[in-house]
Amino acid sequence: MLNIPEKIKELFRADNLSAATQRHIKLRFFDEEIRIIYPEDTLFSSDDLFPVDQEPVYVIDNSQIISESMTITESLCSGQNLTFGECCASMFEVTVADVLMDLTGKEFMVTVEIGGYEMALGIYKVDSFVREQADRRRKRITAYDRMLNFDIDVADWYQGLTFPMTLKQFRDSLCQHVSIAQITATLSLDDMVLTKTINPEQLDGRKVLMAICEINGCFGNFDKTGRLTYKFLGTSGLFPSESLYPDDELFPSEMTNAETLSYYKQSETHYEDYVVYSIDKVQIRQEEGDVGASYGPGTNCYVVQGNYLVYGKTAEELISIASTVYDQISGRIYRPCHVVGPALPWVEVGDGIICYTTDDVIETYCLERTLKGIQGMTDTYVAKGDIEQEQSFGLGDQIIQLEGKTAVIKKSVEEVSVRVTDLKEFTEAQVKIMADNITAEVTRAQQAEASLSIKADQIALSVTNLKNETNSKFIQTANEISLKVSKGDVSSQLSVESDKVTISGNRLIVNSTNFQLDGNGNAVFSGDVRGANIYGGGMYGSYIYGSTIESDVMKASDTYVEFGDYRVTVDNTGALISKDGSVQLWTKGPGWNMPVVFVGGENGTSVTPQSVNSKYLNAVNDVSIEALANETGWGDRWTSVKENIVALWSEIENIKNSF
């Protein structure tokens, strides 16, 4: 509730038929953020405090404002039930005429003057400035307060914080980061020590503010001077239900910080027959379905869920936090309603509203407020709520939060799961059992992860090193066992099936007692190699039995060996034969038992020991005519067979010529 002198309030409550009660609206636009100083909760003109010491670049007053077109919408909580921690932006709308300057993006202050007093209605920034189609002179201004400053990604800010730090340091740093001034306030958990519990890539600034407000049992809101305020609901009535009225002093009660309406429009006012019960229990949990830590004796439970500011707290710390939240939000009883009456600009969202009807008393909160018009300015106050908090939780689930760790066990007809998280080490393990699948996962943030899946027809296991980009997989079905290891685009794979085993990869290495194979293809083994063809390569220090060895220049079988253009038999004939048969050397052959040399084939010239006086030719000695004539030993000279034949023929010719 703004601190407004009673004589000013009476002017707003009176009609606007006199000059003293007429309202004068001004919109002062600035090229930069408005800097203003006000005494706490006082919004009245002063020579040294108001107006601000900045010159506006444009001013719009009643002469350019289309009659009664102004609307200011404020909200503390817009949901069906109380949701503590909400941070709603206020919206300002007005239609103006003959404004030629583009006001988009400019910040402005709205003031209302009555009876010579000027008070602020808020600071806003133009979000849209559009021309109306019906009248081209008119433009519609839509603007929002500074809550939109929080609608940015603050992940870098969070990652740059130095933990541990207190909640007060945390919220001060956030407001400084988004260039927002706060009112001087001490929150219940300002001294709570925070540690780094998340590692976000993106983080919404307004959601961070909501997390701060939620665990302090309040709401985020901006006052008329553009400062962030923390709104708490005042204590309400003492009655638990409409049927219990102990005495006149207890019902109806007077809500703290409440405005009593002396007049309202009955035709536009309606309210529920029930009151929203007071919250009598607070539960802090990580996710829906978790029991968590709770405080309070009742059953109308308010749940603080998924607030990462309390991750990693001990069980005792969680109960203490729940107790603090309980003190701020319990004992608030109100009647859902929709009340329309004269505008009371000093009433703020979060204030209490008391309205007397002919047969009842409406005691409620201003959770939503819409101020409309100028001379016929009206206020509409709205409060929603079910009779009890509708929070979903089950006794089949439980959560245990210890320092730096959380363990969550969930049970339902569809699944049973267990998840254990180490918030300090950024590790998490989870096992989930369903009717058709069992899965297990272990992860270390941005480092490694492993998973196991068991189905009726398949078992799958995967391990990944995120830093090294390596991964291994094992898949087993009734028909196949498959292994795969990969690093980037390179992989090796083994597949075992009923009719084959397949190994795929860049290198194969085997290391056993009797067989070794290195990555370069070198093999060392003992034992036999049977029934196979060997192509290419080299062999050293080995014996090969009962096989054919063949290459481009050599072939070895069990009956002959070929080297280039010659063949050597292994049938005890000692034959060396060229492939075309023109040259043959025999140790012995079919029909003779002596060395024979054929030149030009078997039908060509042959040389035998009988052709030279039946003397045996020694394949390694020369034959000379002197040795033959004297029947002496062979000479010591080594000559070719051809040379011996030529020499022999020459001697024979000489003998013939001598006759």
C-alpha positions as CSV (number, residue, x, y, z in Angstrom):
1,M,0.0,0.0,0.0
2,L,1.4,3.4,-1.0
3,N,1.8,6.0,1.6
4,I,-0.7,8.6,0.3
5,P,-2.2,11.4,2.5
6,E,-5.8,10.9,3.3
7,K,-6.9,14.2,1.6
8,I,-5.5,12.9,-1.7
9,K,-7.3,9.6,-1.3
10,E,-10.6,11.5,-0.8
11,L,-10.0,13.4,-4.1
12,F,-9.7,10.0,-6.0
13,R,-12.8,8.6,-4.2
14,A,-14.9,11.7,-5.1
15,D,-16.5,12.4,-8.5
16,N,-14.6,14.3,-11.2
17,L,-17.2,17.0,-11.7
18,S,-15.0,19.8,-10.3
19,A,-11.7,21.1,-11.4
20,A,-10.1,19.8,-8.2
21,T,-11.0,16.2,-8.9
22,Q,-10.1,16.1,-12.7
23,R,-7.3,13.7,-13.6
24,H,-4.4,14.9,-15.8
25,I,-2.2,12.2,-17.3
26,K,1.3,12.8,-18.6
27,L,3.7,10.5,-20.4
28,R,7.3,11.7,-20.3
29,F,9.6,9.9,-22.8
30,F,13.4,9.7,-22.4
31,D,16.2,8.6,-24.7
32,E,17.9,6.8,-21.8
33,E,17.0,4.9,-18.7
34,I,15.1,7.1,-16.2
35,R,17.0,8.0,-13.1
36,I,14.8,8.9,-10.2
37,I,15.0,9.2,-6.4
38,Y,12.0,8.9,-4.1
39,P,11.6,8.7,-0.4
40,E,10.4,5.2,0.6
41,D,6.7,4.7,-0.3
42,T,6.2,8.4,-1.0
43,L,5.3,9.4,-4.6
44,F,4.6,13.1,-4.4
45,S,6.1,16.2,-5.9
46,S,9.1,17.7,-4.2
47,D,11.4,20.5,-5.6
48,D,14.5,18.4,-5.1
49,L,13.1,14.9,-5.8
50,F,10.4,15.2,-8.5
51,P,10.3,15.7,-11.4
52,V,13.6,14.0,-12.4
53,D,16.6,15.9,-13.4
54,Q,16.4,14.6,-16.9
55,E,14.8,16.4,-19.8
56,P,12.2,14.3,-21.6
57,V,12.5,14.1,-25.4
58,Y,8.7,14.0,-25.8
59,V,5.7,14.6,-23.5
60,I,2.1,13.4,-24.1
61,D,-0.7,14.8,-22.0
62,N,-4.5,14.7,-22.0
63,S,-4.7,16.8,-25.2
64,Q,-3.2,13.9,-27.2
65,I,-4.6,11.0,-25.3
66,I,-7.8,9.5,-26.7
67,S,-10.5,9.8,-24.0
68,E,-10.5,6.9,-21.5
69,S,-8.1,4.8,-23.6
70,M,-5.6,4.2,-20.9
71,T,-5.2,0.7,-19.3
72,I,-2.7,-0.5,-16.7
73,T,-2.7,-4.2,-16.0
74,E,-0.7,-5.5,-13.0
75,S,-0.5,-9.1,-11.7
76,L,1.1,-10.7,-8.7
77,C,-0.1,-14.2,-9.5
78,S,-2.0,-15.0,-12.6
79,G,-2.7,-18.7,-12.1
80,Q,-5.8,-20.4,-10.8
81,N,-4.1,-21.0,-7.4
82,L,-1.4,-19.2,-5.5
83,T,2.0,-19.8,-7.1
84,F,4.6,-18.1,-4.9
85,G,7.6,-16.8,-6.8
86,E,5.8,-15.5,-9.8
87,C,7.3,-12.4,-11.4
88,C,4.7,-10.9,-13.8
89,A,5.4,-7.9,-15.9
90,S,2.9,-4.9,-15.7
91,M,1.5,-3.7,-19.0
92,F,0.5,-0.2,-20.0
93,E,-1.7,0.6,-23.0
94,V,-3.0,3.9,-24.4
95,T,-4.2,5.4,-27.7
96,V,-2.7,8.8,-28.7
97,A,-3.2,11.1,-31.6
98,D,-0.9,13.3,-33.8
99,V,2.3,11.9,-32.4
100,L,4.9,12.0,-35.2
101,M,8.0,10.8,-33.3
102,D,8.7,7.1,-33.3
103,L,8.5,6.1,-29.6
104,T,9.4,2.4,-30.0
105,G,11.9,1.3,-27.4
106,K,11.8,4.5,-25.4
107,E,11.3,4.4,-21.6
108,F,8.7,6.7,-20.1
109,M,7.1,7.6,-16.8
110,V,3.3,7.8,-16.4
111,T,1.9,10.2,-13.8
112,V,-1.5,11.3,-12.8
113,E,-2.2,14.8,-11.3
114,I,-5.2,15.5,-9.2
115,G,-6.0,18.6,-7.1
116,G,-2.4,19.9,-7.8
117,Y,-0.7,16.7,-6.7
118,E,1.1,14.6,-9.2
119,M,2.0,11.0,-8.5
120,A,3.7,8.3,-10.5
121,L,1.8,5.3,-12.0
122,G,4.9,3.5,-13.2
123,I,7.9,3.4,-15.5
124,Y,7.5,1.5,-18.8
125,K,9.3,0.9,-22.0
126,V,7.4,1.0,-25.4
127,D,7.2,-2.4,-26.9
128,S,5.0,-1.5,-29.9
129,F,3.9,1.8,-31.4
130,V,1.4,1.0,-34.2
131,R,-1.1,3.0,-36.2
132,E,-4.8,2.2,-35.9
133,Q,-6.4,1.4,-39.2
134,A,-9.7,3.2,-38.4
135,D,-8.0,6.5,-37.9
136,R,-4.6,7.1,-39.4
137,R,-3.9,9.9,-36.9
138,R,-4.2,7.5,-33.9
139,K,-1.5,5.2,-32.7
140,R,-1.6,2.5,-30.0
141,I,1.2,2.4,-27.4
142,T,1.8,-0.9,-25.7
143,A,4.5,-0.9,-23.0
144,Y,5.9,-3.1,-20.2
145,D,7.7,-2.4,-17.0
146,R,11.3,-3.3,-16.2
147,M,10.5,-7.0,-15.5
148,L,11.4,-7.6,-19.1
149,N,15.0,-6.8,-18.3
150,F,15.2,-10.2,-16.7
151,D,14.1,-11.9,-20.0
152,I,17.6,-12.6,-21.1
153,D,20.0,-15.6,-21.1
154,V,22.1,-15.3,-17.9
155,A,24.0,-18.6,-18.3
156,D,27.3,-16.8,-18.7
157,W,26.6,-14.7,-15.6
158,Y,25.9,-17.9,-13.6
159,Q,28.9,-19.7,-14.9
160,G,31.1,-16.8,-13.9
161,L,30.0,-16.6,-10.3
162,T,32.3,-17.6,-7.5
163,F,30.7,-20.1,-5.2
164,P,29.9,-20.5,-2.4
165,M,28.0,-17.3,-1.9
166,T,24.9,-16.2,0.1
167,L,21.5,-15.8,-1.5
168,K,21.8,-12.0,-0.8
169,Q,25.0,-11.8,-2.8
170,F,23.4,-14.0,-5.5
171,R,20.3,-11.8,-6.0
172,D,22.3,-8.6,-5.8
173,S,24.6,-9.9,-8.5
174,L,21.7,-10.9,-10.7
175,C,20.1,-7.5,-10.4
176,Q,23.3,-5.7,-11.2
177,H,23.8,-7.9,-14.2
178,V,20.4,-6.9,-15.7
179,S,20.8,-3.3,-14.5
180,I,17.9,-3.3,-12.1
181,A,17.7,-1.4,-8.8
182,Q,16.1,-3.1,-5.8
183,I,14.3,-1.6,-2.8
184,T,16.1,-2.1,0.5
185,A,14.8,-5.5,1.7
186,T,16.0,-8.4,3.8
187,L,14.6,-11.8,2.7
188,S,14.3,-14.7,5.2
189,L,16.9,-16.8,3.4
190,D,19.3,-14.1,2.4
191,D,22.0,-15.7,4.6
192,M,21.5,-19.2,3.0
193,V,24.8,-20.4,1.4
194,L,24.5,-21.4,-2.3
195,T,26.7,-23.7,-4.2
196,K,26.9,-24.3,-7.9
197,T,24.3,-27.0,-8.5
198,I,23.7,-26.8,-12.3
199,N,25.8,-26.4,-15.4
200,P,23.4,-24.6,-17.8
201,E,24.1,-23.7,-21.4
202,Q,21.0,-21.4,-21.3
203,L,19.4,-19.9,-18.3
204,D,16.4,-17.6,-18.2
205,G,17.0,-14.6,-16.0
206,R,13.4,-14.2,-14.9
207,K,13.3,-17.9,-13.9
208,V,16.3,-17.3,-11.7
209,L,14.5,-14.4,-10.0
210,M,11.4,-16.7,-9.6
211,A,13.6,-19.3,-7.9
212,I,14.8,-16.6,-5.4
213,C,11.3,-15.4,-4.7
214,E,9.8,-18.9,-4.4
215,I,12.0,-20.1,-1.6
216,N,11.4,-16.9,0.3
217,G,7.6,-17.2,0.0
218,C,7.2,-13.9,-2.0
219,F,6.6,-12.5,-5.4
220,G,8.7,-10.3,-7.7
221,N,7.2,-7.0,-8.7
222,F,8.2,-3.4,-9.7
223,D,7.0,-0.4,-7.9
224,K,6.0,2.9,-9.5
225,T,9.6,4.2,-9.6
226,G,10.9,1.2,-11.5
227,R,12.6,-0.6,-8.6
228,L,12.3,-4.3,-7.9
229,T,10.2,-5.1,-4.9
230,Y,9.6,-8.4,-3.1
231,K,5.9,-8.7,-2.3
232,F,4.6,-10.8,0.6
233,L,0.9,-11.5,1.3
234,G,-0.2,-10.0,4.6
235,T,-1.7,-12.2,7.3
236,S,-5.4,-12.7,6.8
237,G,-8.4,-13.8,8.9
238,L,-8.3,-16.2,11.8
239,F,-11.3,-18.3,10.8
240,P,-10.8,-21.7,9.3
241,S,-14.2,-21.9,7.6
242,E,-17.4,-19.9,7.2
243,S,-19.2,-22.0,9.8
244,L,-16.8,-21.1,12.6
245,Y,-17.3,-17.6,14.1
246,P,-15.9,-17.6,17.6
247,D,-16.8,-14.0,18.4
248,D,-17.2,-10.6,16.8
249,E,-13.5,-9.8,17.4
250,L,-12.3,-12.7,15.3
251,F,-14.8,-12.5,12.4
252,P,-14.7,-10.6,10.2
253,S,-11.0,-9.9,10.8
254,E,-8.9,-7.1,9.6
255,M,-6.2,-8.2,7.2
256,T,-2.8,-6.6,7.6
257,N,-2.1,-3.9,4.9
258,A,-5.7,-4.0,3.6
259,E,-7.9,-1.4,1.9
260,T,-11.6,-1.3,2.8
261,L,-13.8,-0.5,-0.2
262,S,-16.5,2.0,0.7
263,Y,-18.0,1.7,-2.7
264,Y,-18.0,-0.9,-5.5
265,K,-20.2,-1.7,-8.5
266,Q,-22.5,-4.5,-7.4
267,S,-23.5,-5.3,-10.9
268,E,-20.0,-6.1,-11.9
269,T,-18.8,-7.7,-8.7
270,H,-19.1,-11.4,-7.9
271,Y,-17.4,-13.8,-5.5
272,E,-17.2,-17.4,-4.5
273,D,-19.2,-19.0,-1.6
274,Y,-16.1,-20.6,-0.2
275,V,-12.8,-19.3,1.1
276,V,-9.4,-20.6,0.1
277,Y,-8.0,-22.6,3.0
278,S,-4.8,-21.6,4.6
279,I,-1.7,-23.5,3.6
280,D,-0.7,-25.6,6.6
281,K,2.2,-27.7,5.2
282,V,5.2,-27.0,2.9
283,Q,7.0,-29.7,1.0
284,I,10.3,-29.3,-0.9
285,R,11.0,-31.8,-3.6
286,Q,13.0,-32.2,-6.7
287,E,10.3,-33.4,-9.1
288,E,6.6,-34.4,-9.2
289,G,5.9,-37.5,-7.2
290,D,8.8,-37.1,-4.7
291,V,8.0,-37.0,-1.0
292,G,10.9,-34.7,-0.2
293,A,11.4,-32.7,3.0
294,S,8.2,-31.3,4.5
295,Y,7.2,-29.0,7.4
296,G,3.8,-28.3,8.9
297,P,1.0,-30.3,10.6
298,G,-1.7,-30.2,8.0
299,T,-2.7,-31.7,4.7
300,N,-3.2,-28.5,2.6
301,C,0.3,-28.8,1.3
302,Y,2.2,-26.2,-0.8
303,V,5.0,-27.8,-2.9
304,V,8.3,-26.1,-3.8
305,Q,9.4,-28.3,-6.7
306,G,12.6,-28.3,-8.9
307,N,14.2,-25.2,-7.3
308,Y,17.9,-25.7,-8.0
309,L,18.9,-23.2,-5.4
310,V,18.2,-25.8,-2.7
311,Y,19.8,-28.7,-4.5
312,G,22.6,-30.4,-2.5
313,K,21.2,-29.4,0.9
314,T,21.2,-31.8,3.8
315,A,17.9,-33.2,5.1
316,E,18.1,-30.9,8.1
317,E,18.8,-27.9,5.9
318,L,15.8,-28.7,3.7
319,I,13.5,-28.9,6.7
320,S,14.8,-25.6,7.9
321,I,14.1,-24.0,4.5
322,A,10.6,-25.6,4.4
323,S,10.0,-24.1,7.9
324,T,11.0,-20.6,6.7
325,V,8.8,-20.8,3.6
326,Y,5.9,-22.0,5.8
327,D,6.2,-18.9,8.0
328,Q,5.8,-16.7,5.0
329,I,2.9,-18.4,3.2
330,S,0.8,-20.1,5.9
331,G,-2.2,-18.4,7.5
332,R,-3.3,-16.7,4.3
333,I,-7.1,-17.1,3.9
334,Y,-9.0,-15.3,1.2
335,R,-12.2,-15.4,-0.8
336,P,-11.9,-15.7,-4.6
337,C,-13.6,-12.7,-6.2
338,H,-13.9,-10.1,-9.0
339,V,-14.6,-6.6,-7.6
340,V,-15.0,-3.4,-9.7
341,G,-14.9,0.0,-8.1
342,P,-13.5,3.5,-8.3
343,A,-9.8,3.7,-9.0
344,L,-7.5,3.7,-6.0
345,P,-4.0,4.2,-7.3
346,W,-2.4,3.8,-4.0
347,V,-3.5,0.2,-3.8
348,E,-0.9,-2.2,-5.1
349,V,-1.0,-5.9,-6.1
350,G,-0.5,-8.0,-3.0
351,D,-2.5,-5.7,-0.8
352,G,-5.5,-6.9,1.1
353,I,-9.0,-5.9,0.0
354,I,-12.1,-5.9,2.3
355,C,-15.5,-5.4,0.8
356,Y,-18.8,-5.4,2.8
357,T,-21.8,-6.7,1.0
358,T,-25.4,-6.8,2.3
359,D,-25.1,-10.2,3.8
360,D,-21.4,-11.1,3.7
361,V,-17.9,-9.8,4.0
362,I,-15.4,-10.3,1.1
363,E,-11.9,-10.5,2.6
364,T,-9.4,-11.1,-0.2
365,Y,-6.1,-10.1,-1.9
366,C,-5.4,-8.0,-4.9
367,L,-3.7,-10.7,-6.9
368,E,-4.6,-9.1,-10.2
369,R,-5.5,-5.5,-10.8
370,T,-6.6,-3.6,-13.9
371,L,-6.8,0.2,-13.8
372,K,-8.9,1.7,-16.8
373,G,-9.9,5.1,-18.0
374,I,-8.9,8.6,-17.0
375,Q,-11.7,10.8,-15.8
376,G,-13.9,7.7,-15.2
377,M,-10.9,5.8,-13.9
378,T,-11.9,2.4,-12.4
379,D,-10.1,-0.5,-10.7
380,T,-10.9,-4.1,-11.0
381,Y,-9.4,-6.5,-8.4
382,V,-9.2,-10.2,-9.0
383,A,-8.3,-13.1,-6.8
384,K,-8.5,-16.7,-7.9
385,G,-8.1,-20.0,-6.0
386,D,-9.5,-23.4,-5.3
387,I,-10.6,-24.3,-1.8
388,E,-7.5,-26.4,-1.3
389,Q,-4.1,-26.6,-3.0
390,E,-4.2,-29.1,-5.8
391,Q,-0.7,-30.7,-5.6
392,S,0.1,-34.1,-7.0
393,F,2.3,-36.4,-5.0
394,G,2.2,-40.1,-4.0
395,L,3.4,-42.2,-1.0
396,G,4.9,-44.7,-3.4
397,D,7.7,-42.3,-4.2
398,Q,10.4,-40.8,-2.1
399,I,13.4,-38.5,-2.4
400,I,16.4,-38.4,-0.2
401,Q,18.6,-35.3,-0.5
402,L,22.0,-35.4,1.2
403,E,24.8,-32.9,0.9
404,G,25.9,-32.9,-2.7
405,K,23.7,-35.9,-3.7
406,T,20.1,-36.8,-4.4
407,A,18.5,-40.2,-4.6
408,V,15.0,-40.5,-6.1
409,I,12.9,-43.7,-6.1
410,K,9.7,-43.7,-8.1
411,K,7.0,-46.3,-8.3
412,S,4.0,-46.5,-10.5
413,V,2.0,-49.0,-12.4
414,E,4.1,-48.2,-15.5
415,E,7.6,-48.1,-14.1
416,V,9.9,-48.4,-11.1
417,S,12.9,-46.2,-11.3
418,V,15.9,-45.2,-9.1
419,R,18.1,-42.2,-9.8
420,V,21.1,-41.2,-7.8
421,T,22.9,-37.9,-8.5
422,D,26.1,-36.4,-7.2
423,L,25.7,-32.7,-7.8
424,K,29.3,-31.9,-6.9
425,E,30.8,-34.4,-9.2
426,F,28.1,-34.0,-11.9
427,T,27.5,-37.7,-12.1
428,E,24.2,-39.5,-12.3
429,A,23.1,-43.2,-12.3
430,Q,19.6,-44.3,-13.1
431,V,17.8,-47.7,-13.3
432,K,14.3,-47.9,-14.8
433,I,12.2,-51.1,-14.9
434,M,9.1,-51.3,-17.1
435,A,7.0,-54.2,-18.3
436,D,8.9,-54.6,-21.5
437,N,12.3,-53.1,-20.8
438,I,15.0,-52.6,-18.2
439,T,17.4,-49.7,-18.7
440,A,20.4,-48.5,-16.7
441,E,22.4,-45.4,-17.3
442,V,25.5,-43.8,-15.7
443,T,26.7,-40.4,-16.9
444,R,29.4,-37.9,-16.0
445,A,28.5,-34.5,-17.4
446,Q,30.4,-33.8,-20.7
447,Q,32.8,-36.6,-20.0
448,A,31.4,-40.1,-20.2
449,E,28.2,-42.1,-20.2
450,A,27.2,-45.8,-20.1
451,S,23.9,-47.5,-20.7
452,L,22.4,-50.9,-20.5
453,S,19.1,-52.0,-22.0
454,I,17.5,-55.4,-21.5
455,K,14.5,-56.4,-23.6
456,A,12.8,-59.8,-24.2
457,D,14.6,-60.0,-27.6
458,Q,17.7,-58.0,-27.1
459,I,20.4,-57.0,-24.7
460,A,22.3,-53.8,-25.5
461,L,25.3,-52.2,-23.8
462,S,27.0,-48.9,-24.7
463,V,29.9,-47.0,-23.2
464,T,31.0,-43.6,-24.6
465,N,33.9,-41.3,-23.8
466,L,32.7,-37.8,-24.8
467,K,36.1,-36.2,-24.6
468,N,37.9,-38.8,-26.7
469,E,34.9,-39.4,-29.0
470,T,35.2,-43.1,-28.5
471,N,32.4,-45.6,-28.1
472,S,31.9,-49.3,-27.7
473,K,28.7,-51.2,-28.1
474,F,27.5,-54.8,-27.4
475,I,24.3,-56.1,-28.8
476,Q,23.0,-59.6,-28.2
477,T,19.9,-61.2,-29.8
478,A,18.8,-64.8,-30.2
479,N,20.4,-64.9,-33.7
480,E,23.5,-62.7,-33.3
481,I,26.2,-61.3,-31.0
482,S,27.6,-58.0,-32.2
483,L,30.5,-56.0,-30.9
484,K,31.6,-52.6,-32.2
485,V,34.3,-50.1,-31.0
486,S,34.6,-46.8,-32.8
487,K,36.7,-43.6,-32.5
488,G,35.2,-40.8,-34.7
489,D,34.7,-42.3,-38.1
490,V,37.0,-45.3,-37.6
491,S,35.5,-48.5,-36.2
492,S,36.1,-52.3,-35.7
493,Q,33.3,-54.8,-35.5
494,L,32.8,-58.5,-34.6
495,S,29.6,-60.4,-35.5
496,V,28.9,-63.9,-34.3
497,E,26.1,-65.7,-36.1
498,S,25.0,-69.4,-36.3
499,D,26.7,-69.9,-39.7
500,K,29.5,-67.4,-39.6
501,V,31.8,-65.1,-37.7
502,T,32.6,-61.7,-39.2
503,I,35.5,-59.5,-38.1
504,S,35.8,-56.0,-39.6
505,G,38.5,-53.5,-38.8
506,N,41.7,-51.8,-39.9
507,R,44.0,-54.2,-38.1
508,L,43.7,-57.7,-36.5
509,I,46.0,-58.7,-33.6
510,V,46.2,-62.2,-32.2
511,N,48.4,-63.2,-29.3
512,S,48.3,-66.8,-28.1
513,T,50.7,-69.6,-27.2
514,N,50.9,-71.2,-30.6
515,F,49.8,-68.3,-32.9
516,Q,50.7,-64.6,-33.0
517,L,49.5,-62.0,-35.5
518,D,50.6,-58.4,-35.2
519,G,48.9,-55.3,-36.6
520,N,51.1,-55.3,-39.7
521,G,50.0,-58.8,-40.7
522,N,53.1,-60.7,-39.5
523,A,52.2,-64.2,-38.3
524,V,54.1,-66.7,-36.1
525,F,52.6,-70.1,-35.5
526,S,53.3,-73.8,-34.9
527,G,51.4,-76.7,-36.5
528,D,50.4,-77.6,-40.0
529,V,48.8,-75.7,-42.8
530,R,46.8,-78.1,-44.9
531,G,44.6,-78.2,-48.0
532,A,45.1,-74.6,-49.2
533,N,46.7,-72.5,-51.9
534,I,49.2,-69.8,-50.9
535,Y,49.5,-66.8,-53.2
536,G,52.2,-64.1,-53.0
537,G,54.3,-63.2,-49.9
538,G,57.4,-64.9,-48.6
539,M,58.1,-67.9,-46.4
540,Y,61.2,-68.5,-44.2
541,G,62.5,-71.5,-42.3
542,S,59.4,-73.7,-42.8
543,Y,58.4,-77.1,-44.2
544,I,55.4,-77.5,-46.6
545,Y,53.9,-80.9,-47.2
546,G,51.3,-82.2,-49.6
547,S,50.5,-78.8,-51.1
548,T,50.9,-76.9,-54.4
549,I,52.9,-73.7,-54.1
550,E,52.4,-71.3,-57.1
551,S,53.4,-67.8,-58.0
552,D,54.0,-66.0,-61.3
553,V,57.6,-67.4,-61.8
554,M,57.5,-70.6,-59.7
555,K,55.3,-73.6,-59.0
556,A,56.0,-76.6,-56.8
557,S,53.9,-79.8,-56.7
558,D,54.4,-83.3,-55.5
559,T,55.8,-84.4,-59.0
560,Y,57.8,-81.5,-60.3
561,V,59.1,-78.0,-59.6
562,E,59.1,-75.2,-62.2
563,F,61.5,-72.2,-62.1
564,G,61.0,-69.7,-64.9
565,D,61.3,-71.5,-68.2
566,Y,62.5,-74.9,-66.8
567,R,61.0,-77.8,-65.0
568,V,62.8,-80.3,-62.7
569,T,61.1,-83.7,-62.1
570,V,61.1,-85.5,-58.8
571,D,60.6,-89.1,-60.3
572,N,64.3,-90.2,-59.9
573,T,65.1,-89.5,-63.6
574,G,66.9,-86.3,-62.8
575,A,65.3,-84.5,-65.7
576,L,65.8,-80.8,-66.3
577,I,63.6,-79.8,-69.3
578,S,62.8,-76.4,-70.8
579,K,59.1,-75.6,-71.1
580,D,59.4,-75.8,-75.0
581,G,61.3,-79.1,-74.7
582,S,64.3,-77.9,-76.9
583,V,66.8,-78.5,-74.1
584,Q,66.7,-81.6,-71.9
585,L,69.2,-83.1,-69.4
586,W,68.4,-86.5,-68.0
587,T,70.3,-88.5,-65.4
588,K,68.5,-91.6,-66.7
589,G,65.4,-92.0,-68.7
590,P,62.9,-94.5,-70.1
591,G,64.9,-97.1,-72.2
592,W,68.3,-96.1,-71.0
593,N,70.1,-96.0,-67.7
594,M,72.7,-93.4,-68.4
595,P,73.0,-89.6,-68.6
596,V,71.6,-88.0,-71.8
597,V,71.6,-84.5,-73.1
598,F,69.1,-83.6,-75.9
599,V,69.5,-80.4,-77.9
600,G,66.5,-79.6,-80.1
601,G,64.3,-82.1,-78.4
602,E,64.4,-85.9,-78.2
603,N,64.6,-86.1,-82.0
604,G,67.4,-83.7,-82.2
605,T,71.1,-84.1,-81.4
606,S,71.9,-86.3,-78.4
607,V,75.1,-87.1,-76.6
608,T,75.6,-90.3,-74.7
609,P,78.7,-92.0,-73.3
610,Q,78.4,-94.7,-76.1
611,S,78.9,-92.0,-78.8
612,V,82.4,-91.4,-77.6
613,N,83.9,-95.0,-77.4
614,S,81.4,-96.0,-74.8
615,K,83.0,-93.8,-72.2
616,Y,80.8,-92.1,-69.7
617,L,80.5,-88.4,-69.9
618,N,81.0,-86.7,-66.6
619,A,78.7,-83.7,-66.6
620,V,81.2,-81.7,-64.6
621,N,84.4,-82.4,-66.7
622,D,85.6,-81.5,-70.2
623,V,86.2,-84.1,-73.0
624,S,89.3,-83.8,-75.1
625,I,90.4,-85.9,-78.1
626,E,93.8,-86.6,-76.5
627,A,92.1,-88.2,-73.5
628,L,89.9,-90.3,-75.7
629,A,92.8,-91.5,-77.9
630,N,95.0,-92.4,-75.1
631,E,92.2,-93.8,-73.0
632,T,93.5,-91.8,-70.1
633,G,91.7,-89.8,-67.5
634,W,89.6,-86.9,-68.3
635,G,91.1,-83.4,-68.2
636,D,90.6,-81.0,-65.4
637,R,89.1,-78.3,-67.6
638,W,85.3,-77.5,-67.1
639,T,83.6,-76.9,-70.5
640,S,80.1,-77.0,-71.7
641,V,78.6,-80.0,-73.4
642,K,78.5,-78.0,-76.7
643,E,82.2,-77.3,-76.6
644,N,83.0,-81.0,-76.0
645,I,80.8,-82.1,-78.9
646,V,82.4,-79.5,-81.3
647,A,85.9,-80.6,-80.2
648,L,85.0,-84.3,-80.7
649,W,83.6,-83.6,-84.2
650,S,86.8,-81.8,-85.1
651,E,89.0,-84.7,-84.1
652,I,86.9,-87.1,-86.1
653,E,87.3,-85.0,-89.2
654,N,91.0,-84.8,-88.8
655,I,91.2,-88.6,-88.6
656,K,89.1,-88.9,-91.8
657,N,91.3,-86.5,-93.7
658,S,94.4,-88.4,-92.7
659,F,93.5,-91.4,-94.9
